[in-house]
Amino acid sequence: MTSRVSGVPDETAVLIDGPWSHRTVSAGGIRFHVVEAGTGPLVLLLHGFPQFWWAWERQITALAEAGHRAVAVDLRGYGASDKPPRGYDLLTAASDVAGLVRVLGEADAAVVGHGLGGLVGWTMSVCHPRAVRRLAALSAPHPVRLVAAALSNWHRGWAMRELLAFQAPILPERRLVADGAEAVARLLRRWSGPGWPDARTERRFREAFRIPLVAHCSLEYHRWLFRSRFRPDGYRYLRRMSEPSTVPTLYAHGTADPLVLPAAAHGLERHVRAPYRLRFVEGAGHFPHQERPDQVNALLVEWLSDDRPDT
């Protein structure tokens, strides 16, 4: 919904109707907007940048039909969730989601994350392993591997260039929301394979990023990712993440991802002391769950229902 006075969307813009329910829950001292469908084992869906919960539109319904309780979350600072001035680091985000698992009445959940949400999932698997039954990460290499890949391939993929561009104060936020958030549309097109996004999808994400504070809060995660590399908190984080995960993990990556190059997907098994699978999504860019939803849905349903995930 857009304010008639200012022309700026408010949080109701992300309360999109569908075969799901919307509600607000509190965890870690802030309110989170969640979207839920189905019954069964809990699956938490964590979106990436520059998106919000609706990125999982096709997965919510597919997982619900497959016998899961699918819950998509607006991360801290996004969509209709709270936008506090602090807390945009991966440790806090992982703590947020671990708290959501408890608030949703479960001891653990399967966590499915894309991009930023995938990094949150990896962090949970090490720092809150009891809250994560299984992990599926899409287009989000393990944080230790991501740092190495971004530094070694900075001249090829877009990841390091985009990360550096987001470090300046104020200006990147203004660019993101200028001209009806046209920059969001450019990022979606630049990072995806041919033919995506369609006009409807582009419109949804552009409108969501024009909600006050969303652009700023979303960039604060990227600023922490870069700046913490030169601070004690970043050193402590990477040292903690050097411990192998004990959570069964599926990793999926688009073969045409121009942001995080597919080569970054190799070698992730060394960070997992549990069953691990690597799958490539042919022809998909950085958003495989939206560019190739049927293929990704099949991967997720198989992974989450497999009693022997070590094959």
For each residue, the residues with C-beta under 8 A, 3 or more apart:
1: 9 10 12 13 15
2: 7 8 9 10 13 207
3: 6 7 8 9 10
4: 7
5:
6: 3
7: 2 3 4
8: 2 3 210 211 212
9: 1 2 3 12 13 207 208 210 211
10: 1 2 3 13 211 212
11: 14 15 33 79 80 211
12: 1 9 15 80
13: 1 2 9 10 207 208 210 211
14: 11 33 52 53 54 74 79 80 208 211
15: 1 11 12 22 80
16: 54 204
17:
18: 57 60 61
19: 37 60 61 64
20: 35 36 37 60 61 64 72
21: 35 36 37
22: 15 33 34 35
23: 33 34 36
24: 31 32 33 34 80
25: 31 32 34 100 103 104
26: 29 30 31 32 103
27: 30 32 96 99 100 102 103
28: 87 92 95 96 99
29: 26
30: 26 27 76 81 82 84 87 96
31: 24 25 26 81 82
32: 24 25 26 27 73 74 76 81 82 96 100
33: 11 14 22 23 24 53 73 74 79 80 81
34: 22 23 24 25 53 71 72 73 74 100 104
35: 20 21 22 53 60 71 72 73
36: 20 21 23 69 70 71 72
37: 19 20 21 60 61 63 64 69 70
38: 60 63 64 65 67 68 69 70
39: 64 67 69
40: 67 68 69
41: 67 68 69 109 110 133 304
42: 68 69 71 101 104 106 108 109 110
43: 63 68 69 70 71 109 110 111 112 304
44: 71 72 73 97 100 101 109 110 111 112
45: 53 56 59 60 70 71 72 73 112 113 117
46: 73 75 97 111 112 113 114 116 117 118 120 121
47: 51 52 53 55 56 72 73 74 75 78 114 115 116 117
48: 51 55 113 114 115 116 117 118 139 140 287
49: 115 116 218 221 222
50: 176 184 187 188 205 209 218
51: 47 48 54 55 78 114 115 205 208
52: 14 47 55 74 78 79 205 208
53: 14 33 34 35 45 47 56 72 73 74 78 79
54: 14 16 51 57 72 204 205 208
55: 47 48 51 52 72 114 287 289 290
56: 45 47 53 59 60 70 72 112 289
57: 18 54 60 61
58: 61 62 289 290 293 297
59: 45 56 62 63 70 72 112 289 293 296 297 300
60: 18 19 20 35 37 38 45 56 57 63 64 70 72
61: 18 19 20 37 57 58 64 65 70
62: 58 59 65 66 293 297 300 301
63: 37 38 43 59 60 66 68 70 297 300 301 304
64: 19 20 37 38 39 60 61 68 69 70
65: 38 61 62
66: 62 63 301 304 305
67: 38 39 40 41 305
68: 38 40 41 42 43 63 64 110 304
69: 36 37 38 39 40 41 42 43 64
70: 36 37 38 43 45 56 59 60 61 63 64
71: 34 35 36 42 43 44 45 104 109
72: 20 34 35 36 44 45 47 53 54 55 56 59 60
73: 32 33 34 35 44 45 46 47 53 81 97 100
74: 14 32 33 34 47 52 53 78 79 80 81
75: 46 47 78 79 81 93 96 116 117 120
76: 30 32 81 82 83 84 87 88 92 93 96 217
77: 81 82 83 84 88 213 214 216 217 218 220 221
78: 47 51 52 53 74 75 81 208 214 217 218
79: 11 14 33 52 53 74 75 208 211 214
80: 11 12 14 15 24 33 74
81: 30 31 32 33 73 74 75 76 77 78
82: 30 31 32 76 77
83: 76 77 212 213 214 217
84: 30 76 77 87
85:
86:
87: 28 30 76 84 92 93 96
88: 76 77 92 93 217 220 221 223 224
89: 92 93 221 224 228 233 237
90: 93 94 119 120 123 143 221 224 225 237
91: 94 95 123 127 237
92: 28 76 87 88 89 95 96
93: 75 76 87 88 89 90 96 97 116 120 123 221
94: 90 91 97 98 120 123 124 127 128
95: 28 91 92 98 99 127 128
96: 27 28 30 32 75 76 87 92 93 99 100
97: 44 46 73 93 94 100 101 111 120 121 124 128 131
98: 94 95 101 102 124 128 131
99: 27 28 95 96 102 103
100: 25 27 32 34 44 73 96 97 103 104
101: 42 44 97 98 104 106 107 108 109 131
102: 27 98 99 105 106 107 131
103: 25 26 27 99 100
104: 25 34 42 71 100 101 109
105: 102
106: 42 101 102 109
107: 101 102 130 131
108: 42 101 130 131 132 133
109: 41 42 43 44 71 101 104 106 131 132 133
110: 41 42 43 44 68 132 133 134 135 136 304
111: 43 44 46 97 120 121 124 125 132 134 135 136
112: 43 44 45 46 56 59 117 121 135 136 138 300
113: 45 46 48 116 117 118 119 120 121 122 135 136 137 138 140
114: 46 47 48 51 55 117 118 137 138 139 140 287 289
115: 47 48 49 51 118 119 138 139 140 286
116: 46 47 48 49 75 93 113 119 120 140 221
117: 45 46 47 48 75 112 113 114 120 121 140
118: 46 48 113 114 115 121 122 137 138 139 140
119: 90 113 115 116 122 123 140 143 146
120: 46 75 90 93 94 97 111 113 116 117 123 124
121: 46 97 111 112 113 117 118 124 125 132 135 136 137 140
122: 113 118 119 125 126 135 137 140 142 143 241 245 271
123: 90 91 93 94 119 120 126 127 143 241
124: 94 97 98 111 120 121 127 128 129 131 132 135
125: 111 121 122 128 129 132 135 245 246 247 249
126: 122 123 129 240 241 243 245
127: 91 94 95 123 124 240
128: 94 95 97 98 124 125 131 132
129: 124 125 126 132 245 246 247
130: 107 108
131: 97 98 101 102 107 108 109 124 128
132: 108 109 110 111 121 124 125 128 129 135 247
133: 41 108 109 110 247
134: 110 111 247 248 249 250 303 304 309
135: 110 111 112 113 121 122 124 125 132 245 247 248 249 250
136: 110 111 112 113 121 249 250 251 252 299 300 303 304
137: 113 114 118 121 122 140 141 249 250 251 252
138: 112 113 114 115 118 251 252 253 288 289 296
139: 48 114 115 118 252 253 254 257 259 260 286 287 288
140: 48 113 114 115 116 117 118 119 121 122 137 146 260
141: 137 145 146 149 251 253 260 264 265 268
142: 122 145 146 241 268 271
143: 90 119 122 123 146 147 237 238 241
144: 147 148 238 241 242 271
145: 141 142 148 149 264 267 268 271
146: 119 140 141 142 143 149 150 159 260 264
147: 143 144 150 151 229 238
148: 144 145 151 152
149: 141 145 146 152 153 157 159 260 261 263 264
150: 146 147 153 154 157 159 160 163
151: 147 148 154 160
152: 148 149
153: 149 150 156 157 159 160 261 263 264
154: 150 151 157 159 160 161
155:
156: 153 261
157: 149 150 153 154 160 258 259 260 261 264
158: 161 162 190 191 258 259
159: 146 149 150 153 154 162 163 259 260
160: 150 151 153 154 157 163 164
161: 154 158 164 165
162: 158 159 165 166 187 222 259
163: 150 159 160 166 167 222 225 226
164: 160 161 167 226
165: 161 162 168 172
166: 162 163 172 219 222 223 226
167: 163 164 172 222 223 226 227
168: 165 171 172
169:
170: 173 174
171: 168 174 175
172: 165 166 167 168 175 176 215 219
173: 170 176 177 215 216 219
174: 170 171 177 178
175: 171 172 178 183
176: 50 172 173 181 183 184 209 215 219
177: 173 174 181 183 209 210 215
178: 174 175 181 182 183
179: 182 183
180: 206 210
181: 176 177 178 184 185 205 206 207 209 210 215
182: 178 179 185 186 206
183: 175 176 177 178 179 186 187
184: 50 176 181 187 188 202 205 206 209
185: 181 182 188 189 197 202 205 206
186: 182 183 189 190
187: 50 162 183 184 190 191
188: 50 184 185 191 192 196 197 201 202 205 287
189: 185 186 192 196 197
190: 158 186 187 258 259
191: 158 187 188 257 258 259 285 286 287
192: 188 189 196 197 284 285 286 287 291
193: 196 254 256 283 284 285 291
194:
195:
196: 188 189 192 193 201 285 287 290 291
197: 185 188 189 192 201 202 205 287 290
198: 201 202
199: 202 203
200: 203 204
201: 188 196 197 198 204 205 290
202: 184 185 188 197 198 199 205 206
203: 199 200 206 207
204: 16 54 200 201 207 208
205: 50 51 52 54 181 184 185 188 197 201 202 208 209
206: 180 181 182 184 185 202 203 209 210
207: 2 9 13 181 203 204 210 211
208: 9 13 14 51 52 54 78 79 204 205 211 214
209: 50 176 177 181 184 205 206 214 215 218
210: 8 9 13 177 180 181 206 207 214 215
211: 8 9 10 11 13 14 79 207 208 214
212: 8 10 83
213: 77 83 216 217
214: 77 78 79 83 208 209 210 211 217 218
215: 172 173 176 177 181 209 210 218 219
216: 77 173 213 219 220
217: 76 77 78 83 88 213 214 220 221
218: 49 50 77 78 209 214 215 221 222
219: 166 172 173 176 215 216 222 223
220: 77 88 216 217 223 224
221: 49 77 88 89 90 93 116 217 218 224 225
222: 49 162 163 166 167 218 219 225 226
223: 88 166 167 219 220 226 227
224: 88 89 90 220 221 227 228
225: 90 163 221 222 228 229
226: 163 164 166 167 222 223 229
227: 167 223 224 230 231 234
228: 89 224 225 231 233 234 237
229: 147 225 226 234
230: 227 234
231: 227 228 234 235
232: 235 236
233: 89 228 236 237
234: 227 228 229 230 231 237 238
235: 231 232 238 239
236: 232 233 239 240
237: 89 90 91 143 228 233 234 240 241
238: 143 144 147 234 235 241 242
239: 235 236 242
240: 126 127 236 237 243
241: 122 123 126 142 143 144 237 238 271
242: 144 238 239
243: 126 240
244: 270 271 272 273
245: 122 125 126 129 135 249 271 272 273 274
246: 125 129 273 274
247: 125 129 132 133 134 135 272 274
248: 134 135 274 275 276 309 310
249: 125 134 135 136 137 245 268 272 274 275 276 277
250: 134 135 136 137 276 277 279 299 300 303 309
251: 136 137 138 141 265 268 276 277 278 279
252: 136 137 138 139 278 279 280 281 288 296 299
253: 138 139 141 257 260 262 264 265 278 279 280 281 288
254: 139 193 257 262 280 281 283 284 285 286 287 288 291 292
255: 262 280 281 282 283 284
256: 193 283 284 285
257: 139 191 253 254 260 261 262 284 285 286
258: 157 158 190 191 261 285 286
259: 139 157 158 159 162 190 191 285 286
260: 139 140 141 146 149 157 159 253 257 264 286
261: 149 153 156 157 257 258 264
262: 253 254 255 257 265 280
263: 149 153 266
264: 141 145 146 149 153 157 253 260 261
265: 141 251 253 262 268 278 280
266: 263 278
267: 145 270
268: 141 142 145 249 251 265 271 272 276 278
269: 272 276 278
270: 244 267
271: 122 142 144 145 241 244 245 268
272: 244 245 247 249 268 269 276
273: 244 245 246
274: 245 246 247 248 249
275: 248 249 309 310 311
276: 248 249 250 251 268 269 272
277: 249 250 251 303 309
278: 251 252 253 265 266 268 269
279: 250 251 252 253 299
280: 252 253 254 255 262 265
281: 252 253 254 255 284 288 291 292 295 296 299
282: 255 292 295
283: 193 254 255 256 291 292
284: 192 193 254 255 256 257 281 287 288 291 292 295
285: 191 192 193 196 254 256 257 258 259 288 291
286: 115 139 191 192 254 257 258 259 260
287: 48 55 114 139 188 191 192 196 197 254 284 290 291
288: 138 139 252 253 254 281 284 285 291 292 295 296
289: 55 56 58 59 114 138 292 293 296
290: 55 58 196 197 201 287 293
291: 192 193 196 254 281 283 284 285 287 288
292: 254 281 282 283 284 288 289 295 296
293: 58 59 62 289 290 296 297
294: 297 298
295: 281 282 284 288 292 298 299
296: 59 138 252 281 288 289 292 293 299 300
297: 58 59 62 63 293 294 300 301
298: 294 295 301 302
299: 136 250 252 279 281 295 296 302 303
300: 59 62 63 112 136 250 296 297 303 304
301: 62 63 66 297 298 304 305
302: 298 299 305 306
303: 134 136 250 277 299 300 306 309
304: 41 43 63 66 68 110 134 136 300 301
305: 66 67 301 302
306: 302 303 309
307:
308: 311
309: 134 248 250 275 277 303 306
310: 248 275
311: 275 308
